[in-house]
Amino acid sequence: NAGVTQTPKFQVLKTGQSMTLQCAQDMNHNSMYWYRQDPGMGLRLIYYSASEGTTDKGEVPNGYNVSRLNKREFSLRLESAAPSQTSVYFCASNGGNLPQETQYFGPGTRLLVL
Amino acid sequence: AQTVTQSQPEMSVQEAETVTLSCTYDTSESDYYLFWYKQPPSRQMILVIRQEAYKQQNATENRFSVNFQKAAKSFSLKISDSQLGDAAMYFCAYGSGGSNYKLTFGKGTLLTVNP
């Protein structure tokens, strides 16, 4: 039982490049989330998926797209990376067995856009 | 929209002493959940404690306890017998939304534990 896993752990991109951050959970959770963490800003929600087949925008969705590939996997795509997207990205999940409302987080992906 | 405010960007405590981290939130909902998460230098987000708004009793987990004041919309975290391993960033979070459940985080409090 690995919980929530994220790949890659660290990535350097040039402005304009694209990439996909991968997230998977093995806890049979219904809901999955993508956050970004910037210094002094806490965690801000980018997109979330309340169930397989649905996705919704969070607080800061601009410049990102997501795909809920199946119940286990939720990916975040940057189509044209910008320096403002330099951040630490966290994936999280909750639902299924109790306590349903507690979110469990992956280890994070550190992204640097030059 | 809900907001979560942590008014103390940094706090420090002596080892073995007690420290309280503050958190206030703004909401018009009656059914919600509150959390404290710890983020050590490894960046892993670790759940410390959770509180259901419908419960009057304050949650406790070993050395960690909360003071939940629903009317005042306040949710403080008390750490007793502080240990060096408690040094971390602490985030307060508010959860609600039913089928569209989401968390809103505060900006965090950096806790330093002095030996």
Interface residues (C-beta under 8 A of the other chain):
Chain A: S31 Y33 G40 M41 G42 L43 R44 L45 Y48 A50 D56 G58 V88 F90 A92 N94 G95 P99 E101 T102 Q103 Y104 F105 P107 G108
Chain B: V4 P9 Y33 F35 Y37 S42 R43 Q44 M45 L47 R50 F91 G95 S99 N100 Y101 K102 L103 T104 F105 G106 K107 G108
